[in-house]
Amino acid sequence: MSSQIFLTEDELRALTGYKRPAEQRRWLAKHGWSFEVRADGKNCVLYEEARNRMLTEKRDKRATEPDLEVLRSLG
């Protein structure tokens, strides 16, 4: 586990697909991410926020995928 509290600039770029902080903010807000803006205008997203969201998305995705084994057993 990282000792950093916030995602790095590279991680934010990878997450949002944008380099400029204003575009990152639009993406983060549109997708419901919690973030803060530093005095220099750059964005801060907690690692914990990213971790929780990724885990939740994985769990939600699994819950909505059909159980194909059930269908195969009927055939």
PyMOL commands that set and color helices and strands:
alter all, ss='L'
color gray80, all
select helices_A, chain A and resi 9-16+21-30+47-64+68-74
alter helices_A, ss='H'
color red, helices_A
select strands_A, chain A and resi 36-37+43-44
alter strands_A, ss='S'
color yellow, strands_A
deselect
rebuild
show_as cartoon
